[in-house]
Amino acid sequence: MRNRQFNFKQIRLVLMCLFIFIGILNLKADTYKKNLLCFNCHSKSIIDLPDSLGKMSKHVMKPSSIIDEKQYYSSNHKAFFCSSCHDKQYEKYPHARDLKNIPFKDCIDCHNDNKSYIKIQFDQINLDFSRSVHNVNVKKFTCSKCHDPHKFIRNAGLNTDVKKTIIYDNGICLNCHSNKNLYKEYSNAPVRDMATIHDWLPQQKLHFKNVRCVECHSKQTGKTVVAHLILPKSKAVRKCNECHSSSPELLQALYKFNSKNGAEKNGFTNSELLEDAFIIGANKNPLLNLISIGFFALAFIVIFFHAVLRFFTYKKH
């Protein structure tokens, strides 16, 4: 009797899991099916649209209106309907062109009051952004200008590979600051070569490879995962000791998520050093370690044989 009851509980649990799994699959299928109507046009550069008389004609899509479907379904927002952010009127095909004047939801509209994102502190991010040069000096600049919701993947604070975070985050900055077409939408100034602008920076390539743009071009408070208070270029970090010191800027953001996990990789000493300071030489070089051990061993051998020689020489006298 007990075995039957136990088996019944097992079957019920399996069925519940099965129903949940089917529900998730159906939700994904519904999302894909509903969004397909949008992607039929917005994933192509040239589309066929009917005019007022119903006659089909070719139309060229703006680059900003073309969405990579594969990227979207790999992003953090892949489970959303297009109409979750865009107006419901877009669901009609073909939609009216003047709908673009209707503002769509921005990041803060959903994330600011969501309790599951308290740790990210969107209210602080929004406050920092409101005071940044992107908001003060640029008209109609929103979160989505940097964080394209159609392909956004959160990296900072989650990705254990710091190098990948650096490449991804810097790519967001360079997407605009190295793109003439995008840059001219927000500034009348010409796009300048990044290497030329930073020609004063020692070990330039090494810094570009290991540091994000925001580490030097924003005010680090340590309150948010990524600093959003972008400063004027005159206030950007230029002094070495602002990073390579006992109270470094870098530990406020990029490396603070890895210093706690560094004990297993780098050993206790390096982990503890990195917990409090980004100090030159804190990350040990294995080759230099071997060379220094070799020097110590050689010195010990020389001292040992010198002592033995002195001992026997003294004994003879």
C-alpha positions as CSV (number, residue, x, y, z in Angstrom):
1,M,0.0,0.0,0.0
2,R,2.8,2.3,0.9
3,N,4.7,1.5,-2.3
4,R,1.5,2.3,-4.4
5,Q,1.1,5.6,-2.5
6,F,4.8,6.4,-3.1
7,N,4.6,5.5,-6.8
8,F,1.5,7.7,-7.1
9,K,3.4,10.7,-5.6
10,Q,6.3,10.1,-8.0
11,I,4.0,9.9,-11.0
12,R,2.3,13.1,-9.9
13,L,5.6,14.9,-9.5
14,V,6.7,13.7,-13.0
15,L,3.4,14.9,-14.5
16,M,3.7,18.3,-12.9
17,C,7.3,18.7,-14.3
18,L,6.1,17.6,-17.7
19,F,3.2,20.1,-17.7
20,I,5.6,22.9,-16.6
21,F,8.0,22.0,-19.4
22,I,5.2,21.9,-22.0
23,G,4.0,25.3,-20.8
24,I,7.5,26.8,-21.2
25,L,7.7,25.3,-24.7
26,N,4.3,26.7,-25.6
27,L,5.3,30.1,-24.3
28,K,8.5,30.1,-26.4
29,A,6.5,28.9,-29.4
30,D,3.9,31.7,-28.9
31,T,6.6,34.3,-28.6
32,Y,8.3,33.1,-31.8
33,K,5.0,32.9,-33.7
34,K,3.8,36.4,-32.6
35,N,7.2,38.0,-33.2
36,L,7.6,36.4,-36.6
37,L,5.2,39.0,-38.1
38,C,7.6,41.7,-37.1
39,F,10.7,39.8,-38.2
40,N,9.3,39.1,-41.6
41,C,10.1,42.8,-42.4
42,H,12.5,44.0,-39.7
43,S,15.1,41.3,-40.3
44,K,15.5,42.4,-44.0
45,S,17.1,45.4,-45.7
46,I,14.6,45.5,-48.5
47,I,10.9,44.6,-48.1
48,D,7.7,44.5,-50.1
49,L,4.8,46.7,-48.8
50,P,1.4,47.4,-50.2
51,D,0.4,51.0,-51.0
52,S,-3.0,52.6,-50.5
53,L,-4.3,50.8,-53.6
54,G,-2.9,47.4,-52.5
55,K,-0.1,47.4,-55.1
56,M,3.2,45.9,-53.7
57,S,6.4,48.0,-54.0
58,K,9.9,47.8,-52.7
59,H,11.0,49.7,-49.6
60,V,14.5,50.1,-48.1
61,M,14.6,49.6,-44.4
62,K,16.7,52.0,-42.2
63,P,19.7,50.3,-40.7
64,S,18.4,51.2,-37.2
65,S,15.1,49.3,-38.0
66,I,16.8,46.1,-39.0
67,I,16.9,43.5,-36.2
68,D,19.1,40.4,-36.2
69,E,16.7,37.6,-35.3
70,K,19.4,35.3,-34.2
71,Q,20.9,37.9,-31.9
72,Y,17.5,38.7,-30.4
73,Y,16.8,35.1,-29.5
74,S,20.2,34.9,-27.8
75,S,19.6,38.1,-25.8
76,N,18.3,38.6,-22.3
77,H,14.9,39.7,-23.7
78,K,14.4,36.7,-26.0
79,A,11.2,35.6,-24.1
80,F,9.4,39.0,-24.8
81,F,6.9,39.9,-27.4
82,C,7.9,42.8,-29.6
83,S,4.7,44.5,-28.4
84,S,5.9,44.2,-24.8
85,C,8.0,47.3,-25.4
86,H,6.5,48.7,-28.6
87,D,2.9,50.0,-29.0
88,K,0.2,47.4,-29.6
89,Q,-0.7,49.1,-32.9
90,Y,2.5,47.7,-34.3
91,E,0.8,44.3,-34.3
92,K,-1.3,45.3,-37.4
93,Y,0.3,44.6,-40.8
94,P,1.4,46.8,-42.3
95,H,1.5,49.2,-39.4
96,A,1.2,53.0,-39.9
97,R,4.6,54.7,-40.4
98,D,3.8,57.5,-37.9
99,L,3.8,55.0,-35.1
100,K,7.5,55.7,-34.7
101,N,6.5,59.0,-33.0
102,I,5.0,57.0,-30.2
103,P,7.7,56.4,-27.5
104,F,8.4,52.8,-26.7
105,K,9.2,51.5,-23.2
106,D,12.7,52.2,-22.0
107,C,14.7,50.1,-19.6
108,I,13.7,52.0,-16.5
109,D,10.0,51.6,-17.3
110,C,10.3,47.9,-16.5
111,H,13.4,47.5,-14.4
112,N,13.1,50.4,-11.9
113,D,10.3,49.0,-9.8
114,N,11.1,45.3,-10.3
115,K,12.1,43.8,-6.9
116,S,14.1,41.0,-8.6
117,Y,16.6,43.7,-9.9
118,I,17.2,45.5,-6.5
119,K,20.9,44.4,-6.5
120,I,21.5,46.1,-9.8
121,Q,20.1,49.4,-8.4
122,F,18.5,50.9,-11.5
123,D,17.4,53.9,-9.5
124,Q,21.0,54.8,-8.9
125,I,21.9,54.0,-12.5
126,N,19.1,56.3,-13.7
127,L,20.3,59.1,-11.3
128,D,24.0,58.7,-12.5
129,F,22.9,58.7,-16.2
130,S,20.8,61.9,-15.7
131,R,24.0,63.7,-14.7
132,S,26.3,62.1,-17.3
133,V,27.6,63.9,-20.5
134,H,25.5,61.5,-22.6
135,N,22.3,62.9,-21.1
136,V,23.4,66.5,-20.5
137,N,25.1,67.1,-23.8
138,V,23.2,64.9,-26.1
139,K,19.5,65.2,-27.0
140,K,17.1,62.2,-26.9
141,F,19.8,59.9,-25.6
142,T,18.3,56.9,-23.8
143,C,19.5,53.6,-22.3
144,S,18.8,51.7,-25.6
145,K,21.3,53.8,-27.4
146,C,24.0,51.9,-25.7
147,H,22.1,48.8,-24.5
148,D,20.2,47.7,-27.6
149,P,17.3,45.7,-26.1
150,H,17.3,43.5,-29.2
151,K,20.7,42.0,-28.5
152,F,21.6,43.0,-24.9
153,I,23.4,40.3,-22.9
154,R,24.4,41.1,-19.3
155,N,28.1,40.5,-18.7
156,A,29.4,42.6,-15.8
157,G,29.1,40.9,-12.5
158,L,28.1,37.6,-14.1
159,N,30.8,36.6,-16.5
160,T,33.8,35.1,-14.7
161,D,36.0,35.8,-17.7
162,V,37.0,39.5,-17.2
163,K,38.5,39.7,-20.7
164,K,35.1,38.8,-22.3
165,T,33.4,41.5,-20.2
166,I,36.0,44.1,-21.3
167,I,35.5,43.2,-25.0
168,Y,31.7,43.3,-24.7
169,D,31.5,46.5,-22.7
170,N,34.1,48.4,-24.8
171,G,32.3,47.2,-27.9
172,I,29.2,49.2,-26.7
173,C,31.3,52.4,-26.6
174,L,33.2,51.8,-29.8
175,N,29.9,51.0,-31.6
176,C,29.2,54.7,-31.5
177,H,32.6,56.3,-31.0
178,S,34.2,54.5,-34.0
179,N,31.1,54.6,-36.3
180,K,30.8,57.8,-38.4
181,N,27.1,57.3,-39.2
182,L,26.0,56.7,-35.6
183,Y,28.3,59.3,-34.1
184,K,27.0,62.2,-36.3
185,E,23.5,61.5,-35.0
186,Y,24.6,62.8,-31.6
187,S,27.5,65.1,-32.3
188,N,28.7,67.6,-34.9
189,A,32.3,66.8,-34.1
190,P,34.2,64.4,-36.4
191,V,35.0,60.8,-35.2
192,R,38.5,60.6,-34.0
193,D,40.8,57.6,-33.9
194,M,40.9,56.0,-30.5
195,A,44.6,55.3,-30.6
196,T,45.4,58.9,-31.5
197,I,43.2,60.3,-28.7
198,H,45.0,58.1,-26.2
199,D,48.5,58.5,-27.5
200,W,49.6,59.9,-24.1
201,L,48.7,56.6,-22.4
202,P,51.7,54.4,-21.6
203,Q,51.4,50.7,-22.6
204,Q,48.3,51.7,-24.7
205,K,47.5,48.3,-26.2
206,L,47.9,46.6,-22.8
207,H,45.5,49.1,-21.2
208,F,42.9,48.7,-24.0
209,K,43.1,44.9,-23.6
210,N,42.7,44.9,-19.8
211,V,40.6,48.0,-18.9
212,R,37.1,49.1,-19.9
213,C,36.5,52.7,-21.2
214,V,34.1,53.4,-18.3
215,E,36.9,52.7,-15.7
216,C,38.6,56.0,-16.8
217,H,35.7,57.9,-18.3
218,S,33.2,57.7,-15.4
219,K,32.9,58.4,-11.7
220,Q,33.2,55.2,-9.8
221,T,31.0,55.0,-6.7
222,G,31.0,51.2,-6.2
223,K,27.2,51.3,-5.8
224,T,26.4,49.9,-9.2
225,V,27.7,47.0,-11.3
226,V,28.7,49.4,-14.1
227,A,29.3,53.1,-13.6
228,H,26.9,55.3,-15.7
229,L,28.0,58.7,-14.7
230,I,30.1,59.4,-17.8
231,L,32.4,62.4,-17.2
232,P,33.6,65.2,-19.6
233,K,36.9,64.2,-21.2
234,S,38.7,66.9,-19.1
235,K,37.9,64.8,-16.0
236,A,38.9,61.4,-17.3
237,V,41.5,59.4,-15.3
238,R,45.1,60.3,-16.4
239,K,47.2,59.6,-13.4
240,C,48.7,56.1,-12.9
241,N,48.2,56.1,-9.1
242,E,44.4,56.4,-9.5
243,C,44.4,52.8,-10.5
244,H,47.7,51.5,-9.2
245,S,47.4,52.4,-5.5
246,S,45.9,51.3,-2.2
247,S,42.5,52.8,-3.1
248,P,42.2,52.1,-6.8
249,E,39.4,53.1,-9.1
250,L,39.5,49.7,-10.9
251,L,38.5,47.8,-7.8
252,Q,35.3,49.9,-7.5
253,A,34.0,48.1,-10.6
254,L,35.8,45.7,-13.0
255,Y,37.9,43.5,-10.7
256,K,35.8,43.6,-7.5
257,F,33.7,40.6,-8.7
258,N,36.8,38.5,-9.3
259,S,38.9,39.4,-6.3
260,K,36.7,37.3,-4.0
261,N,37.0,34.3,-6.3
262,G,40.7,34.8,-6.8
263,A,41.8,32.7,-3.8
264,E,41.4,29.4,-5.6
265,K,43.3,30.6,-8.7
266,N,45.9,33.0,-7.4
267,G,46.4,31.8,-3.8
268,F,45.5,33.5,-0.5
269,T,48.0,36.3,-0.6
270,N,47.1,37.6,-4.0
271,S,43.4,37.3,-3.3
272,E,43.7,39.3,-0.1
273,L,45.9,41.9,-1.9
274,L,43.4,42.3,-4.7
275,E,40.6,42.5,-2.2
276,D,42.0,45.8,-0.9
277,A,44.2,47.2,-3.7
278,F,45.1,46.8,-7.3
279,I,48.9,46.9,-6.7
280,I,51.5,46.5,-9.4
281,G,53.1,43.1,-8.9
282,A,50.2,41.7,-6.9
283,N,49.5,39.2,-9.6
284,K,52.5,36.9,-9.5
285,N,54.4,35.9,-12.6
286,P,55.2,32.2,-12.5
287,L,58.5,32.6,-14.5
288,L,59.7,35.4,-12.2
289,N,58.8,33.2,-9.2
290,L,61.0,30.4,-10.5
291,I,63.9,32.8,-11.3
292,S,63.7,34.3,-7.8
293,I,63.6,30.8,-6.2
294,G,66.6,29.9,-8.3
295,F,68.5,32.9,-7.0
296,F,67.6,32.2,-3.4
297,A,68.7,28.5,-3.8
298,L,72.0,29.6,-5.5
299,A,72.6,32.1,-2.7
300,F,71.9,29.4,0.0
301,I,74.3,26.9,-1.7
302,V,77.1,29.5,-2.0
303,I,76.6,30.5,1.7
304,F,76.5,26.8,2.8
305,F,79.7,25.9,1.0
306,H,81.4,29.1,2.1
307,A,80.4,28.2,5.8
308,V,81.7,24.6,5.3
309,L,85.0,25.9,3.8
310,R,85.5,28.4,6.6
311,F,84.7,25.6,9.2
312,F,87.4,23.2,7.8
313,T,89.9,26.0,7.3
314,Y,89.4,27.2,10.9
315,K,89.8,23.6,12.2
316,K,93.1,23.1,10.4
317,H,94.5,26.3,12.0
